């Protein structure tokens, strides 16, 4: 998933904080800006559900652990 720096910040904040209102307060932007950004990311990357997109993003950000 290729994102701008601001989109990465929104995605990371959503994974950490879990709610648009908290993300908007944390990043000091309007809640509808967060909603719009998440919608654009979802459409651009052809995700059907926001939750699946966020889970995929969170998994991609974790380091790979090998035994």
Residue pairs with C-beta under 8 A, 6 or more apart in sequence:
1 41
1 45
1 56
1 57
1 60
3 11
3 41
6 37
7 37
7 41
9 27
10 23
10 27
10 34
10 37
10 38
10 41
11 41
11 54
11 57
12 61
13 22
13 23
13 26
13 27
14 20
14 23
14 34
14 38
14 54
15 54
15 57
15 58
15 61
17 23
17 26
20 31
20 34
20 35
20 38
21 31
23 34
24 30
24 31
24 33
24 34
27 34
38 50
38 53
41 47
41 53
42 50
42 53
45 53
47 53
47 56
